[in-house]
Amino acid sequence: MAVGQDPSFWMKILAWAAPIFKAAQQRSAIERDARLKTYSTEFRWKDGPKFIKVAIDRVFAESESQARQLSNARAAEEEPLIEDKLDQRQIVPPYMKDPNAALMQWKVVELTLTEEERALAKQGQLGPARCAGNITREMSIAELN
């Protein structure tokens, strides 16, 4: 600060600039949320006689490929090993063995945004891109639907 300047002058400048900065952040968040779509993803594979499915019911992403990447990362974080209680063993899922090859195995279905999600997007509060839903795991001897 220069000698002789009033500190309240800088407070006035900051008070004037803060709403402009906040408005710019809000605008970029609204633009980001306008690009987001909602997806449901699932990953299926067969391990010996067992059919296994890992599904995520709500993913917010800009594209199907981004939804696959987010789903792969969340599944690797939350379901790194699948416990098979009947055979008393742990199954290493394909998304852990080779994450890049597993990306294309994710089945991605685009969903419609709910009214609540649309309202959040209009305010810039829906994003960023993420897996927002529950992750579920199913294991069966018969093929899963």
N, C-alpha and C positions, 0 to 999 in steps of 0.2 A: 504494500500500500504506500502511496506517495505521502510525503510529509505534508501535514496540514489538511488532508482530506478527511471528511467525516465518515466514520464506519457505517453510519446509517445509509449512506449513498450506496455502498456495496450490497447492503441488505435489500435495498429497493431494487437494484439490478437483479439480484437473485430471485426476489419475489416476482419480478416481471418475467424472467426467463424460465422459471420452473414450470408454469402452466403450458408454455409453448413446447418445452421438452416433453412433458407428459402427454400432450396432445399428439405429438409426433410418434411417441411410443405406442399409443393407443391405436393410431391409424395403421401402423405397421402390423400390429397384432390382429386387427380386423382383416387386413389384406391377407395375412398368413392363414387365418381361419377360413377365409372364403375359398381357399384352395383345398382344404381338408375334406376328405370323404370318410365314410364309416365302412369298415369291413368286418367280416367274421372270417376267421382262418382256422384250418385244421390240417393236421399232419398225420398220415396213416402209414403204417408199415406192418410187415409180417415178420415175426421172430419165431422160427420153428413152427409149431402148430398154433401159435397165438397171434391174434390180430390186435394191434394196439393203435389207439387214437389219442392225440393230444389236440385240444381245441381251445381257442381264445375267442370269446363271444363279442368283443368290441375292440377294434383297433382304429385309431384315427391316424390317417396317413394321406399324403398327397397322391400316391399311386399304388398300384398293386405290388410293384417291386419293393417299395418302401414298407408296405404292410408285411410282406414276406420277411424282410430283414428285421423288423421290429419283433415279429412273432418268433423268429428263430432265436433272437437274443433273449427274449423273455423266457422261452421254453428252456434254453440252455441254463439260464440263471435259476429258474424255479423247479425244473424237472430234469436235472442232469443225469439221474439214474432212475430207472423204473423198477420198483420193487415187485417181484413176482413171488407172492406168498405161497402159492401152491407148490412151485418147484424150489422154493427157498434159494432164490438167486436174484441178482441184480442185472437188469438189462441196460446196456448202453445204447441210447437212441441214435439213429443216423445223424441227427442234427448235432450231436456231440462228436461223432467219429469224423465227419467231414462237413462242417457247416456250410461251405460254399456249394457243394453238390446238393445239399439238402434244401437249399432255397427254392428250387423249382418244384419240389415235392409238396410244398404248402399249397393247399387248395384255398383260394381266396374268393369270397363272395361279397359283392358290394351291397351294403344295406342303405336304407334311407335314414337320414337324420331325423331324430325325434323333434317335436316342437321345442322342447327344453334345450336340446343341443343347438338348434337354429338360433334361439334367443341368446345363448352363450356366445355363439359365433358372431352375431351382430354386435356384441359388446367387446369382442376380441378376447374372450375368456375360455374358449374351447381348447385351443392348442397349448403347447406344441404337439407335433406328431408323437403318438405314444400308444401303448397297449393299455387300455383303460378297463377292459372287462376281466371277467374271471377266467382262469385257466383250469380246464378239466382234463381228466385222463380216464380212458376206458380200456379194458383189456378183456378179450373174449376168445373162446376157442372157435366160435363161429364167426364168419365175416361180419364186421360191423356195418350198419347202415349209414 
